[in-house]
């Protein structure tokens, strides 16, 4: 099976920790030239040193806040002019604050919409012309299994993730004729700071210990363990490579079987 990403340029968002960093490391090992995108310039510099360059790649970092849409647009234009077209775009960013949908402020929805859908649309508008010119592209949206089955106490996240999933499917239909695939990866409970925050939040709200909250979550997963970020990254890298070339417009759960529907 061909999983090589040699000669490909991958732009990975939210790539200083968790799934984003793991995806960047996995694709660098497969030969891709990586641009890390996040808002913390110091963390980006540290992460650059962790990327595999055994294939002779030169990796880059782009420090910009994805919630600042005009700044994101300007930064992308300058970066693409300096470093050439992007062949693989991994849309990934932190999830909204936990809580029920009915109690969320309107501003919480607006902020999440800007950080996720508007930022992702800005990225797509920047990279798609180069993908079209080469008749090759991979857009991978890292969202959540909540697009198949809403998760308790993640009201804003459930809403925004669902919008991104429908947007991704629409793009797959529009961009397929240009040799560009668009897929959504749906991580289940993964050992990241986001998961730790969800466990802390539920513990604080219910009075249960964090260990009991974690045990309850694990019981919902047939494999009885959380995913590691590298396991999600391997699915992303597969979709980005030659072996995933005919997979387009899907929601791919990587969740240990937790989602209760097909």
LONU-442283 format. One line per field, with one value per residue: residue in one letter; z, y, x of N, C-alpha, C in turn. Coordinates in steps of 0.05 Angstrom, whole numbers, plus 5000, padded with zeros to 4 digits. Example, Ala and Ser with C-alpha at 12.3 -4.5 7.8 and 13.67 -1.06 7.14 Angstrom:
REM residues 2
residuo = A, S
n.z = 5156, 5142
n.y = 4886, 4955
n.x = 5264, 5257
ca.z = 5156, 5143
ca.y = 4910, 4979
ca.x = 5246, 5273
c.z = 5156, 5157
c.y = 4934, 5001
c.x = 5264, 5258
This chain:
REM residues 262
residuo = X, X, X, X, X, X, X, X, X, X, X, X, X, X, X, X, X, X, X, X, X, X, X, X, X, X, X, X, X, X, X, X, X, X, X, X, X, X, X, X, X, X, X, X, X, X, X, X, X, X, X, X, X, X, X, X, X, X, X, X, X, X, X, X, X, X, X, X, X, X, X, X, X, X, X, X, X, X, X, X, X, X, X, X, X, X, X, X, X, X, X, X, X, X, X, X, X, X, X, X, X, X, X, X, X, X, X, X, X, X, X, X, X, X, X, X, X, X, X, X, X, X, X, X, X, X, X, X, X, X, X, X, X, X, X, X, X, X, X, X, X, X, X, X, X, X, X, X, X, X, X, X, X, X, X, X, X, X, X, X, X, X, X, X, X, X, X, X, X, X, X, X, X, X, X, X, X, X, X, X, X, X, X, X, X, X, X, X, X, X, X, X, X, X, X, X, X, X, X, X, X, X, X, X, X, X, X, X, X, X, X, X, X, X, X, X, X, X, X, X, X, X, X, X, X, X, X, X, X, X, X, X, X, X, X, X, X, X, X, X, X, X, X, X, X, X, X, X, X, X, X, X, X, X, X, X, X, X, X, X, X, X
n.z = 5000, 4982, 5018, 5015, 5022, 4995, 4964, 4973, 5002, 5064, 5103, 5168, 5217, 5284, 5308, 5350, 5390, 5415, 5370, 5323, 5324, 5325, 5275, 5240, 5251, 5236, 5180, 5163, 5173, 5133, 5090, 5075, 5066, 5117, 5140, 5199, 5234, 5282, 5339, 5376, 5374, 5400, 5418, 5368, 5346, 5379, 5365, 5312, 5313, 5325, 5280, 5230, 5184, 5149, 5096, 5070, 5074, 5083, 5136, 5159, 5199, 5217, 5250, 5273, 5293, 5288, 5297, 5281, 5227, 5182, 5191, 5186, 5133, 5107, 5126, 5105, 5049, 5043, 5060, 5024, 4977, 4988, 4997, 4963, 4933, 4972, 4983, 5017, 5065, 5132, 5170, 5234, 5300, 5368, 5410, 5427, 5491, 5541, 5557, 5563, 5505, 5508, 5547, 5529, 5512, 5458, 5436, 5445, 5407, 5361, 5365, 5362, 5311, 5281, 5293, 5275, 5225, 5193, 5194, 5171, 5121, 5102, 5098, 5059, 5014, 5005, 4992, 4953, 4898, 4883, 4889, 4850, 4804, 4802, 4798, 4842, 4908, 4979, 5029, 5096, 5149, 5217, 5262, 5299, 5331, 5344, 5302, 5282, 5327, 5376, 5431, 5503, 5540, 5508, 5476, 5442, 5413, 5388, 5353, 5320, 5299, 5269, 5229, 5203, 5183, 5144, 5110, 5093, 5064, 5023, 4998, 4980, 4939, 4904, 4892, 4876, 4819, 4806, 4822, 4876, 4941, 4997, 5063, 5127, 5189, 5247, 5310, 5367, 5439, 5458, 5482, 5500, 5518, 5513, 5524, 5577, 5599, 5591, 5625, 5675, 5678, 5679, 5726, 5763, 5758, 5772, 5819, 5822, 5825, 5785, 5768, 5770, 5732, 5686, 5684, 5674, 5623, 5594, 5597, 5559, 5512, 5467, 5460, 5508, 5521, 5514, 5454, 5426, 5406, 5361, 5336, 5313, 5279, 5242, 5212, 5187, 5157, 5122, 5091, 5067, 5032, 4974, 4978, 4997, 4956, 4929, 4965, 4986, 5011, 5060, 5129, 5176, 5231, 5285, 5336, 5370, 5369, 5397, 5378, 5370, 5323, 5252
n.y = 4976, 5043, 5096, 5142, 5210, 5242, 5300, 5329, 5384, 5400, 5434, 5443, 5455, 5481, 5457, 5452, 5418, 5357, 5325, 5354, 5364, 5311, 5293, 5325, 5307, 5253, 5257, 5284, 5245, 5210, 5236, 5287, 5358, 5404, 5455, 5484, 5511, 5555, 5596, 5609, 5630, 5616, 5563, 5539, 5543, 5507, 5459, 5452, 5430, 5378, 5352, 5303, 5302, 5269, 5259, 5302, 5347, 5416, 5446, 5491, 5545, 5580, 5632, 5651, 5675, 5637, 5655, 5707, 5728, 5765, 5773, 5720, 5710, 5746, 5728, 5676, 5686, 5712, 5671, 5629, 5653, 5656, 5602, 5567, 5525, 5490, 5422, 5389, 5400, 5405, 5417, 5438, 5453, 5478, 5456, 5485, 5514, 5469, 5453, 5460, 5468, 5502, 5538, 5569, 5630, 5674, 5696, 5657, 5618, 5649, 5660, 5608, 5593, 5629, 5613, 5561, 5546, 5594, 5605, 5557, 5561, 5606, 5586, 5546, 5576, 5601, 5559, 5526, 5546, 5534, 5478, 5465, 5481, 5443, 5398, 5365, 5350, 5348, 5355, 5355, 5351, 5356, 5337, 5315, 5258, 5275, 5293, 5251, 5231, 5269, 5295, 5292, 5353, 5384, 5427, 5474, 5457, 5409, 5433, 5468, 5432, 5399, 5434, 5443, 5391, 5385, 5426, 5406, 5360, 5385, 5413, 5369, 5349, 5393, 5400, 5352, 5342, 5368, 5338, 5339, 5316, 5315, 5302, 5283, 5272, 5239, 5242, 5201, 5197, 5223, 5222, 5280, 5350, 5373, 5331, 5322, 5370, 5365, 5322, 5344, 5386, 5358, 5330, 5372, 5392, 5350, 5328, 5280, 5240, 5253, 5206, 5171, 5194, 5187, 5131, 5120, 5142, 5110, 5062, 5068, 5058, 5008, 4985, 4998, 5037, 5101, 5137, 5147, 5207, 5196, 5154, 5177, 5211, 5175, 5158, 5206, 5216, 5172, 5184, 5229, 5209, 5170, 5120, 5133, 5157, 5150, 5159, 5199, 5253, 5231, 5216, 5196, 5158, 5152, 5120, 5077, 5048, 5073, 5106, 5101, 5087, 5071
n.x = 5017, 5011, 5033, 5061, 5079, 5114, 5139, 5093, 5058, 5036, 4988, 4975, 4929, 4922, 4967, 5004, 4997, 4965, 4919, 4929, 4985, 5004, 4985, 5014, 5066, 5061, 5051, 5097, 5135, 5119, 5137, 5119, 5123, 5115, 5072, 5062, 5008, 4986, 4969, 5008, 5071, 5119, 5110, 5103, 5154, 5181, 5155, 5168, 5219, 5208, 5191, 5198, 5251, 5274, 5268, 5288, 5257, 5237, 5209, 5157, 5130, 5070, 5047, 4987, 4923, 4867, 4816, 4816, 4796, 4809, 4865, 4882, 4871, 4907, 4957, 4959, 4959, 5009, 5043, 5034, 5051, 5105, 5120, 5096, 5043, 4992, 4980, 4954, 4907, 4894, 4842, 4835, 4819, 4813, 4759, 4693, 4673, 4650, 4581, 4508, 4467, 4421, 4433, 4475, 4508, 4491, 4537, 4574, 4561, 4571, 4626, 4647, 4630, 4660, 4712, 4714, 4680, 4683, 4738, 4758, 4734, 4761, 4813, 4805, 4790, 4838, 4874, 4852, 4854, 4909, 4907, 4870, 4898, 4938, 4909, 4901, 4887, 4877, 4831, 4820, 4778, 4779, 4735, 4683, 4653, 4603, 4574, 4547, 4521, 4497, 4534, 4529, 4524, 4555, 4536, 4544, 4588, 4567, 4531, 4562, 4600, 4567, 4551, 4600, 4610, 4569, 4583, 4633, 4617, 4589, 4631, 4660, 4628, 4630, 4685, 4707, 4707, 4754, 4796, 4803, 4795, 4750, 4743, 4716, 4744, 4726, 4742, 4738, 4735, 4795, 4862, 4876, 4888, 4839, 4802, 4816, 4799, 4743, 4732, 4747, 4709, 4660, 4666, 4668, 4616, 4583, 4601, 4625, 4685, 4744, 4767, 4723, 4690, 4721, 4722, 4668, 4663, 4698, 4671, 4632, 4657, 4669, 4722, 4744, 4782, 4815, 4830, 4895, 4929, 4962, 4936, 4891, 4918, 4941, 4897, 4884, 4931, 4929, 4882, 4903, 4939, 4962, 4935, 4886, 4859, 4809, 4770, 4720, 4682, 4664, 4645, 4688, 4689, 4734, 4737, 4737, 4690, 4650, 4608, 4538, 4512, 4509
ca.z = 5000, 4979, 5037, 5013, 5017, 4983, 4946, 4981, 5022, 5082, 5122, 5190, 5236, 5312, 5306, 5371, 5411, 5409, 5344, 5302, 5324, 5317, 5246, 5227, 5255, 5219, 5152, 5159, 5171, 5107, 5069, 5068, 5076, 5135, 5152, 5224, 5238, 5308, 5346, 5395, 5359, 5415, 5416, 5341, 5343, 5392, 5350, 5286, 5318, 5328, 5255, 5215, 5159, 5137, 5067, 5060, 5073, 5099, 5148, 5165, 5219, 5211, 5275, 5268, 5308, 5268, 5302, 5269, 5199, 5164, 5195, 5175, 5103, 5099, 5132, 5085, 5023, 5044, 5063, 4999, 4958, 4994, 4999, 4943, 4939, 4992, 4971, 5038, 5085, 5155, 5186, 5261, 5320, 5393, 5412, 5444, 5520, 5547, 5569, 5548, 5483, 5515, 5566, 5517, 5501, 5429, 5429, 5445, 5381, 5341, 5367, 5352, 5283, 5269, 5297, 5260, 5198, 5178, 5191, 5152, 5094, 5094, 5090, 5034, 4993, 5000, 4981, 4931, 4871, 4878, 4885, 4823, 4784, 4801, 4797, 4864, 4934, 5001, 5051, 5117, 5171, 5242, 5277, 5323, 5327, 5350, 5277, 5279, 5352, 5394, 5457, 5525, 5552, 5488, 5459, 5421, 5396, 5371, 5333, 5301, 5285, 5249, 5206, 5188, 5169, 5120, 5093, 5081, 5044, 5001, 4984, 4966, 4914, 4886, 4885, 4865, 4791, 4803, 4834, 4905, 4959, 5022, 5082, 5156, 5209, 5272, 5333, 5392, 5463, 5452, 5505, 5494, 5538, 5510, 5539, 5606, 5607, 5593, 5649, 5697, 5678, 5688, 5754, 5779, 5756, 5784, 5845, 5820, 5822, 5757, 5761, 5764, 5706, 5665, 5683, 5661, 5594, 5583, 5595, 5535, 5489, 5466, 5464, 5536, 5524, 5498, 5431, 5428, 5383, 5338, 5322, 5296, 5259, 5222, 5195, 5172, 5137, 5102, 5073, 5052, 5014, 4949, 4984, 5003, 4934, 4920, 4988, 4983, 5022, 5081, 5157, 5186, 5260, 5296, 5362, 5385, 5368, 5416, 5365, 5371, 5297, 5230
ca.y = 5000, 5068, 5117, 5163, 5238, 5256, 5323, 5342, 5406, 5398, 5455, 5430, 5475, 5472, 5436, 5453, 5398, 5338, 5312, 5369, 5359, 5283, 5291, 5337, 5288, 5229, 5264, 5290, 5219, 5199, 5251, 5313, 5383, 5412, 5481, 5484, 5535, 5559, 5624, 5613, 5629, 5602, 5534, 5531, 5539, 5482, 5437, 5449, 5413, 5351, 5341, 5286, 5314, 5248, 5259, 5327, 5369, 5440, 5452, 5519, 5552, 5604, 5640, 5669, 5667, 5629, 5670, 5733, 5721, 5782, 5767, 5694, 5713, 5760, 5710, 5654, 5697, 5716, 5645, 5614, 5667, 5650, 5574, 5550, 5515, 5469, 5399, 5376, 5419, 5392, 5436, 5428, 5473, 5470, 5456, 5505, 5508, 5451, 5464, 5454, 5487, 5521, 5558, 5583, 5656, 5677, 5702, 5631, 5606, 5666, 5655, 5581, 5594, 5643, 5597, 5536, 5547, 5617, 5601, 5536, 5572, 5624, 5568, 5533, 5596, 5607, 5537, 5512, 5553, 5519, 5450, 5462, 5483, 5417, 5377, 5347, 5363, 5334, 5372, 5337, 5366, 5341, 5348, 5300, 5239, 5288, 5298, 5228, 5227, 5291, 5287, 5307, 5376, 5397, 5438, 5491, 5440, 5393, 5450, 5477, 5409, 5391, 5453, 5437, 5366, 5390, 5442, 5389, 5343, 5402, 5417, 5344, 5348, 5415, 5400, 5326, 5343, 5380, 5320, 5347, 5302, 5328, 5283, 5291, 5252, 5243, 5229, 5196, 5207, 5220, 5233, 5307, 5369, 5377, 5310, 5327, 5392, 5355, 5306, 5363, 5400, 5340, 5324, 5396, 5396, 5327, 5321, 5254, 5243, 5252, 5178, 5159, 5205, 5174, 5103, 5120, 5147, 5086, 5041, 5073, 5052, 4979, 4978, 5004, 5055, 5125, 5137, 5164, 5225, 5184, 5137, 5194, 5221, 5155, 5159, 5231, 5212, 5153, 5199, 5248, 5196, 5156, 5098, 5144, 5175, 5147, 5163, 5227, 5261, 5214, 5220, 5172, 5157, 5137, 5124, 5052, 5036, 5087, 5117, 5080, 5085, 5065
ca.x = 5000, 5027, 5026, 5082, 5071, 5137, 5134, 5069, 5059, 5012, 4983, 4961, 4920, 4921, 4987, 5024, 4990, 4943, 4915, 4942, 5014, 5008, 4980, 5038, 5089, 5056, 5054, 5125, 5148, 5112, 5152, 5107, 5133, 5094, 5069, 5047, 4993, 4974, 4972, 5030, 5096, 5139, 5104, 5108, 5183, 5188, 5143, 5182, 5241, 5199, 5182, 5217, 5261, 5291, 5264, 5299, 5237, 5241, 5183, 5153, 5109, 5054, 5034, 4964, 4899, 4846, 4792, 4820, 4793, 4825, 4893, 4887, 4872, 4932, 4979, 4959, 4967, 5038, 5057, 5032, 5068, 5133, 5127, 5083, 5016, 4987, 4967, 4939, 4898, 4881, 4828, 4834, 4822, 4801, 4730, 4681, 4670, 4628, 4557, 4484, 4461, 4401, 4444, 4498, 4503, 4492, 4565, 4589, 4557, 4584, 4655, 4653, 4625, 4682, 4737, 4713, 4671, 4693, 4767, 4762, 4727, 4783, 4835, 4798, 4792, 4867, 4890, 4839, 4865, 4933, 4900, 4858, 4919, 4953, 4888, 4906, 4884, 4864, 4821, 4811, 4767, 4779, 4712, 4675, 4631, 4577, 4559, 4530, 4507, 4504, 4546, 4518, 4538, 4572, 4515, 4555, 4605, 4550, 4519, 4582, 4612, 4548, 4553, 4625, 4607, 4553, 4601, 4653, 4604, 4583, 4656, 4668, 4613, 4639, 4713, 4714, 4715, 4781, 4816, 4806, 4777, 4744, 4733, 4714, 4752, 4711, 4754, 4723, 4750, 4824, 4877, 4886, 4880, 4810, 4789, 4821, 4781, 4716, 4730, 4747, 4684, 4638, 4672, 4660, 4587, 4568, 4612, 4639, 4714, 4753, 4771, 4697, 4681, 4736, 4713, 4642, 4668, 4711, 4651, 4616, 4674, 4673, 4750, 4750, 4805, 4815, 4848, 4919, 4929, 4975, 4918, 4875, 4936, 4945, 4874, 4887, 4952, 4918, 4865, 4919, 4958, 4953, 4917, 4859, 4852, 4782, 4752, 4712, 4656, 4654, 4650, 4702, 4693, 4757, 4725, 4736, 4664, 4632, 4584, 4518, 4498, 4527
c.z = 5000, 4999, 5036, 5008, 5007, 4963, 4953, 5003, 5038, 5101, 5144, 5212, 5264, 5318, 5327, 5393, 5400, 5382, 5322, 5301, 5315, 5287, 5231, 5228, 5237, 5190, 5145, 5156, 5144, 5084, 5062, 5080, 5092, 5140, 5176, 5227, 5266, 5316, 5364, 5380, 5373, 5414, 5388, 5336, 5355, 5377, 5324, 5290, 5321, 5302, 5241, 5189, 5144, 5107, 5054, 5059, 5090, 5110, 5156, 5187, 5211, 5237, 5269, 5284, 5288, 5273, 5290, 5238, 5180, 5166, 5183, 5145, 5094, 5103, 5112, 5058, 5022, 5045, 5037, 4977, 4962, 4991, 4980, 4952, 4960, 4978, 4991, 5059, 5107, 5172, 5214, 5280, 5345, 5394, 5431, 5473, 5524, 5559, 5552, 5527, 5492, 5533, 5554, 5508, 5471, 5420, 5429, 5418, 5359, 5341, 5356, 5322, 5269, 5270, 5280, 5231, 5182, 5174, 5170, 5124, 5084, 5085, 5063, 5011, 4985, 4985, 4957, 4903, 4864, 4874, 4858, 4801, 4780, 4798, 4818, 4890, 4954, 5023, 5072, 5141, 5196, 5259, 5300, 5316, 5333, 5325, 5271, 5303, 5372, 5421, 5479, 5534, 5534, 5467, 5436, 5402, 5378, 5348, 5311, 5285, 5263, 5224, 5189, 5172, 5143, 5100, 5078, 5060, 5019, 4984, 4968, 4939, 4894, 4875, 4874, 4836, 4786, 4815, 4863, 4921, 4985, 5040, 5111, 5173, 5236, 5295, 5355, 5415, 5460, 5474, 5497, 5518, 5537, 5526, 5569, 5616, 5610, 5618, 5674, 5700, 5688, 5717, 5771, 5780, 5772, 5812, 5845, 5817, 5792, 5749, 5755, 5738, 5683, 5662, 5669, 5631, 5581, 5579, 5570, 5510, 5488, 5470, 5492, 5540, 5507, 5475, 5439, 5403, 5358, 5322, 5304, 5273, 5236, 5202, 5176, 5150, 5115, 5082, 5056, 5030, 4990, 4955, 4990, 4980, 4925, 4942, 4988, 4995, 5045, 5109, 5167, 5216, 5266, 5326, 5379, 5386, 5385, 5403, 5361, 5345, 5275, 5216
c.y = 5025, 5089, 5141, 5190, 5255, 5277, 5337, 5363, 5404, 5421, 5443, 5451, 5463, 5452, 5439, 5432, 5378, 5326, 5327, 5364, 5330, 5280, 5303, 5319, 5263, 5235, 5272, 5264, 5205, 5214, 5278, 5336, 5396, 5442, 5479, 5511, 5535, 5588, 5630, 5608, 5613, 5572, 5524, 5525, 5513, 5457, 5432, 5429, 5384, 5337, 5326, 5300, 5295, 5248, 5285, 5350, 5393, 5448, 5481, 5522, 5578, 5610, 5660, 5657, 5661, 5643, 5698, 5729, 5738, 5776, 5740, 5695, 5725, 5741, 5687, 5663, 5700, 5690, 5629, 5627, 5660, 5620, 5556, 5539, 5493, 5447, 5385, 5397, 5403, 5414, 5425, 5451, 5465, 5473, 5478, 5495, 5489, 5465, 5458, 5476, 5509, 5543, 5575, 5610, 5656, 5681, 5676, 5617, 5622, 5661, 5628, 5580, 5607, 5625, 5572, 5541, 5570, 5615, 5579, 5545, 5590, 5608, 5556, 5553, 5603, 5584, 5524, 5520, 5537, 5489, 5446, 5463, 5457, 5393, 5355, 5362, 5345, 5354, 5354, 5353, 5348, 5353, 5330, 5280, 5251, 5294, 5274, 5224, 5249, 5281, 5304, 5330, 5388, 5410, 5455, 5475, 5423, 5409, 5458, 5454, 5399, 5408, 5448, 5411, 5370, 5407, 5425, 5371, 5360, 5407, 5392, 5342, 5369, 5411, 5373, 5327, 5355, 5363, 5326, 5331, 5317, 5307, 5294, 5267, 5259, 5228, 5223, 5208, 5201, 5234, 5259, 5325, 5374, 5356, 5314, 5349, 5383, 5338, 5324, 5377, 5383, 5334, 5347, 5399, 5374, 5320, 5294, 5259, 5242, 5223, 5164, 5169, 5191, 5145, 5101, 5124, 5122, 5063, 5043, 5065, 5022, 4970, 4984, 5020, 5080, 5122, 5154, 5182, 5213, 5166, 5153, 5204, 5200, 5154, 5184, 5227, 5192, 5168, 5219, 5235, 5182, 5134, 5107, 5160, 5173, 5149, 5193, 5231, 5244, 5226, 5194, 5173, 5141, 5138, 5098, 5039, 5050, 5096, 5095, 5078, 5080, 5091
c.x = 5018, 5017, 5045, 5069, 5094, 5127, 5108, 5073, 5034, 5011, 4965, 4955, 4920, 4943, 5009, 5018, 4969, 4943, 4929, 4972, 5020, 5004, 5004, 5062, 5086, 5061, 5083, 5141, 5143, 5124, 5141, 5123, 5110, 5095, 5051, 5033, 4980, 4980, 4996, 5057, 5117, 5135, 5109, 5137, 5192, 5178, 5158, 5205, 5233, 5191, 5205, 5225, 5279, 5289, 5274, 5280, 5247, 5213, 5182, 5131, 5096, 5039, 5012, 4940, 4877, 4820, 4793, 4819, 4809, 4855, 4900, 4889, 4898, 4956, 4981, 4968, 4997, 5053, 5056, 5049, 5098, 5140, 5111, 5056, 5015, 4972, 4948, 4932, 4884, 4869, 4823, 4837, 4807, 4771, 4719, 4679, 4647, 4604, 4533, 4478, 4442, 4411, 4467, 4490, 4505, 4522, 4581, 4586, 4572, 4614, 4663, 4650, 4649, 4708, 4737, 4705, 4683, 4724, 4772, 4755, 4749, 4807, 4830, 4800, 4821, 4881, 4878, 4849, 4890, 4927, 4887, 4879, 4934, 4935, 4894, 4902, 4870, 4856, 4809, 4803, 4766, 4757, 4705, 4654, 4604, 4562, 4541, 4511, 4514, 4514, 4535, 4536, 4558, 4555, 4526, 4572, 4588, 4540, 4539, 4595, 4593, 4548, 4578, 4623, 4591, 4568, 4621, 4641, 4598, 4609, 4665, 4654, 4623, 4667, 4723, 4722, 4743, 4803, 4821, 4786, 4774, 4731, 4733, 4724, 4739, 4724, 4734, 4740, 4779, 4840, 4891, 4878, 4850, 4794, 4792, 4803, 4752, 4712, 4730, 4720, 4661, 4642, 4662, 4630, 4572, 4577, 4626, 4669, 4721, 4757, 4745, 4686, 4695, 4727, 4686, 4645, 4680, 4691, 4634, 4631, 4678, 4702, 4760, 4776, 4801, 4835, 4873, 4919, 4941, 4956, 4899, 4892, 4940, 4921, 4876, 4908, 4944, 4901, 4880, 4935, 4946, 4932, 4889, 4848, 4823, 4762, 4746, 4685, 4646, 4659, 4663, 4706, 4718, 4753, 4724, 4709, 4643, 4606, 4563, 4502, 4518, 4535
